[in-house]
């Protein structure tokens, strides 16, 4: 029997492919201000080696992907991500890294006076965001002032 609607199958195939790609790529990192519990599975999803460097006041969970991007997540003793830093040939998924703070970032970034040459510095209440670089080399960090563990300064998030 011949399909009376041949474009329906093609459309469904296209939509299902987009949904599958979204599901596979939707979670690359634990988000700023959220729980650390997803970092190991996130490293596996992005095919990155995960290395944990424990410290007295916080631990650093570093993921390095074969693409060259490195993301460091700074985790308090309470298991909360208080800072993230990145370096690599492209920007990471900022929506995923910043989590619920992404909309604040977008709103603050709309002000062109906040962008100086190749560096952007934004402060949105509790969150501080800095990013810069040039083609094929980007660096940045974001942290929550209220979540910094005692004895830790913003300079430690790098």
N, C-alpha and C positions, 0 to 999 in steps of 0.2 A: 504494500500500500504506500502510496506517495504522500509525503507530508504536505498538507495544504498551506502550512505557514512555515516555510523554510527559515525565515529570518528569526523566528522565535527561538529555535535551538541555538543559533549563533549568538543571539542576545543573552540568553541564559548562560551560555558558556563564558561570554565576556564578563558578565556581572559576577558570576561565581569566581572567576579568576581574580577580579579586583578584591572581592571579599576575602579570599584566601590570602592574597598578598597582604592585605591590611591586618589580618589576624596574625600572620607570621611576623610582621614588622612592627606591630603596634606597641610592644613593650620591650624597650631596649635597656632601660635602666630603672633603678628605684628612684623615685622622685624626691626632690628637696622637701624636707619637712615630714617625710613619710617613714614608714617602718623599713628596716633593713632586710626583712625576711625574703625579699625577692631577688636579691643580688646574685646569688649562685645560679638560679635558673635563667636570669637575664644574661649572664655571661655565656651560658650554653647557647641561648637563642642567637646572640650576636656572634657566636663562634669566636669568643675571646677567652684568652687565658685570664683567670681571676687570681689575684694575689692579695692576701690580707696581711697588712703590717699592723700588728697590735701595738698599742701605746698605753701609757699610764692614764691619760685623760680621754683618749679617743682612739679609734682604729681607722685605717685607710684601706678601702677596698678598691683595688686598681684593676681595670679591665683593659686589655690591649687586643684590638682586633687585627686581623691580617691586613686590613685596609690601611693601617697605620694610625688610626685614631686611638687615643688613650683617654680614658675617663677615670677620675679618682673621686670616690665618694667618701666623705668624712662622716663617721658614725660615732655618736655619743655613747657613753656607757649604758644609757637607757635604750639603745637600739634605734635611735632616730637619725636620719640623714640631715646634718646641719649645714653641710656644704658640699659643693661639687666643683670640680675643676676639669678642664679638658685641654687637649692639644692634639693637633693632627692636620691632615691635608684638607679637611672640610669641617664645617660646624656639625656638632652632633644634633640630634633631634631635641631642640630646646623645649618643645612642648612636653616631652617625656621627662627630661631632666628637671624642669622647673615645676612640673605637676600643677597644683592648684595656684601657683604663683605666676604661671605663664601669662594669664590675661593682664596682670599688673605690669609685667614686662612689656607686653605689646602696647599697652596704653602709654607707658612712660617712653617707649622708643619712638612714638609718633612725634615727640618734640625734637626738631632738628638741632636745637641748641645743645643737646646732650651728646651729640656725636662730634668728637674732635679728631680730625685727621683720620687715623686708622684705629682709634680706640674709642670704645663706648663705655661710659660709666653711668649707671642708673641706680637711684635709691628710691625704693617704693615702700616707704614705711619700714617694715622689718627686713625686707630683702635688699641686698646689695648685689648688683650684677655688673661685671666688667668683662669685656671681650674686645679682641682686636686681632690684627694680623694682616695678611695679604694672601693673594691667590696661592693655594696649596700649603699654607701654614697659618693655622688659627689657634689662638690660645684664649682661655677665659676662665672665669670662676663666678660662682654665685653662692651666697651664704645668707643665713638667717641670723640676725643679731641676737634675737631672743633665745635661740637654740645653742649658741656657742657654749660649750662646757666651761666651768670655772677654770680660770688660769689659761685659757686659750684665747689668742687674739685673732683678728681677721687675717693677719699676715701668715698664719699657719695654714690657711686654706689656699693651697697653690699646687 
